[in-house]
Amino acid sequence: MAALLGLIPVEIFTPMQIRMVTTADWSNLEIISKTPIRDPRVTGVSGATEAKYENDKLILIQGLEAAQNKAVAEMAVDLKIVNLVNVYALIRNIVLGADLPRVDPPRFQAERGHIGWTYVEVSNTLGDEPLVVGRLWWSDIEEGPQNVKDFEVPGRLLYKEQPQPIPPDEPDTLIGKALLGYQGWFGCEGDGSDRDRWVHWSRDGSKPSAENLVVDFWPDVSEYADDELYETSLHLPDGSPARVFSSYDEDTVNRHFEWMRDYDLDGVFAQRFLVELEDAPNFCFANMVLGNVRRGAEQNGRAFAVMYDVSGALGSNAIIKEDWRFLVEVLKITESPNYLRHNGKPVVGIWGPGFASRYYTTYPQAMDILNWFKADAPANLQATTVGGVPTHWMTLDGDSNTDPHWAEVYRMYDIISPWTVGRYGTLSGVDAHIADHTAPEIAVAESFGAEYMPVVWPGFSWHNLNPYEPSNEIPRNGGAFLSRQATGSVDAGARMLYIAMFDEVDEGTAVFKLAPTQEDVPVEAPVVSLDADGYSLLSDHYLDEARLASEHLRSRVGPAG
């Protein structure tokens, strides 16, 4: 009977949605898998002169002039993908409560003009909300016949029902939260991105080696899957190749959020670097990472918000406004129940204005962008702002811009967060900073109606990035350095914390799982391990320190203040 049933095919219909967004003058997406398509219909169009579905192909046109002006065109198509499976396998899996039989993955071929970027999002619509099962960010196309790109969606995801996002505790306030900075900037050759090079692992984009390595700490990659890891030219003491991860991989970022969940950490500020947003490959990489962050947060009940780093971005206001509109209206990130809100608005960080030692942005630009987020932007784009300001923001000395107008800028922020990494290096230095800066600055911020979010960090080392600087320049002291900052800041009256950073191995401030001993780091280059200060620590030690800092904060102010 089983043999007879095995000969009988049954059709399985998967309702799906394909969404294509582009700044190119035209983009086509053809479904090239052999499985039949049923009931296709265009369900949404914007910014296009032509948008249609024809012969298993999405056709989207906006015209050359619009593309040259960086206009965005979009279309969405609902359809059903058909797969044939045998009756026996189907009945058996249903009876056993197992997954539906494995089916062929749908495959796609994209083709487009030579301007800007194209984004494709493939979702199944089995549940109440679409489940994104495949994404393509495509940029940096050259003239010629290679103007096509293929990708496929794993068949195992076609019948996976949409899990409901898990909202974080108290998503509408920063009070009682310790947020980590999430760089998300690590790329590897072969990671599937259009950058296709080693970014933030090596100095020149080539394979990491003793000559070009730029990180001082090494990630513990023992929990990563093999397909998440990329071999460098470096080797561990046992002779095996030293491997690292790419932030472009969704599974990797989700793993990081699983760790946040395991250690009861609230979530992240996802860093977004303005100098990269006008370069198409970097823009697409950043968007993929932000999508990974959103999914990781939603699947693990963590919060997330965007923090713009305006380093080196002259004329940054137009970029920020255009990008924030894109994130809100095209990628729709603030529609996530996990996007952090405070005082009734989405939270946006702006790091860098006022640093005189680097030409970040001018006083008029800073005032303009803060007024825009506060009141001048359309209501859907207004936000609560967190200011990454110089350490000496209050007295306007040291590394701060000496123009007294900057005091007006800082008073525009809803939340003040002075950057303190590298500003002290001993426990006594921590105590002095809290007494001289944190405690009085909290009172000043409160006097003009702002909250205060001190930055705390585990230690500092950037020898491989800057060879003239010493390795392990500011020791971690087994966690005592971070703990003293966090507890002292909270005891001084801070009601929220910024922990710098989750994944920053370049400057040695990372708190995620790190190589514990010299047996776990490459032998060809000087890399700091967690035992550098004479402590025998597990790789997750600083995740646990971050957890303790968060617990101390909550014990003093409560989860909602």
C-alpha positions, 0 to 999 in steps of 0.5 A: 500500500505504501508503495502504491501511495508513493506513486500518487502525487499531491500538490502543495500550494505555498502562498507567497509574496515577492516584494521588489524595491529598486533605485535602478531605472528598471529591474526584472525578477524571473522565477526560473524554478520548474515548479508551477505558479498559480494565481499571480497578481500585483498587489502593490506599486509605488514610484513606477511608470510600469509594474507588471507580472508576465510569464513568471517575471516581475517587471518594474520600470521607473525611468532613467531620470528618476533613477539618476535622482535616486528615486525608489520604485516598488512593487509587490506580487502575491502568488502560489508556488506549487510543489508535488509530493507523494501521498505516503510521505505527506500522510506519514509526516502529518501523523507523526507531527513532523515537518512537511516533506522537503520540496524543491527550493524556488529559484530566481534570476534578477536582471536590472539597469546599471544604477543604484541598487535592487532589493528583493524580499520573498515571504511565505504568507501562511500565517497572519503576517508574512514570513521573510524566507529569502532576501537579495541585496544587489548593487555595484553592477558593471556594464556587460552580459553579467548583469544578472544574479541568481538566488534561491529560497531554501525549500525547508522554509516554504512551509514554516509558519510565521512565528509571532515576534516576541516583544521585549520587556517594556519596549516603550522606554529606555528607563531601566535598560542597558543597551549594547552597541552592535557594530555589525560591520564584519564582512568576509570574502565569499559571504554573499555580499556585493562587497565580497571582501574582508572588512574590519578583519584586515587592513586592505580587504584581503585575507587576514594575515599577520601583516594586515590583521586589525583586530586585537581580540578573537571571537570564540567561534566554537558554537558557529556552524561551519557554513557561518565561518570563513578561513583566514591565513592565520592558524591556531596553535594546533595548526588548524586555520583560524576562522571568523564570521560575517555580520552579513549572515542572518544565522550569525546575527541571530546567534548573537541575539540568542546570547543576549536572550540567554544572558538577559541583555535588553538589546542593541543600538545597531550602528549605521555609518553615514560615510558608507550609505552613499556607496551602493555595496556598503549600503546594501551590506548595512541594510542586510545587517539591519534586517538581520538585527531586526529578525534576531531581536524579534525571534529572541525578545530583544529591543533594537534601535538605529544609531547613526555614526556621522564620522567624517560625513560632511553634509550629513543631514541630507543623508540622514533624512533620506536614509531615515525615511528609507528605513521607516517607509521602505524597510518599515523598521519602526513597525517592528514591535521590537523597535525601541521607543521612548517618550512616545517616539522611536529612538534614534542615536546620532553619534559624533557631532561636536568632536573637534578632533574629527570633522564630523558635522557643523553646528548649523547641521547639528541644530538642523537635524535635531530640529528635524527629528524633534518637530520639522520632520513628518510625524511618522519620521519624528524620533527621540534622539540619543546624542553620542557627545564628547566626554567634556560636553558640559564644560566644552574643553578637552576634545569638545568643540570650543564653539559655545553654540555646541551647548545649544546642540547638546540641550536639543538631545532628549538623551545625553550619552558622553563617549568615555572609551579610552578616557580613563584606564584604572579603577581610581580613574573610573571613580574620579570620572564618576565623581567629576563627570557622571554625577554632576552631568546627570543633574545638568541633563535633568535641568534641561529635561534630558535623560543621561545614558553613560557609556561603560566598557570592559577595556581597550586594545587596538595594537593591530589597528594602530601598531604604535599603540601597546597591546592590551592598553587598558586591561579588563582586570577580570571584569572589575573595570566594567563592573566598577563603571556600571555600578558606580554610574547607576549608584550616581543616578543613571537610569539607563546604560550604554555598554560599548560594545557587543562585537567590537574586537577591533578596539578590544571592547567586545563583550560577546564570546571571546577566545579565553586563552592563547591556545584559542587565538592565532599564533602569527599575530599578537592577539589578546585572550581573556587570560591576559590579566592573569584570570582564568575565564570562560569565553562568555565571562563578559556577557555575564558581566554585562548581565550583572550590570543590567541586573544592578540597573534594574534593581535600582530603577526597575524595568520601567523606572 
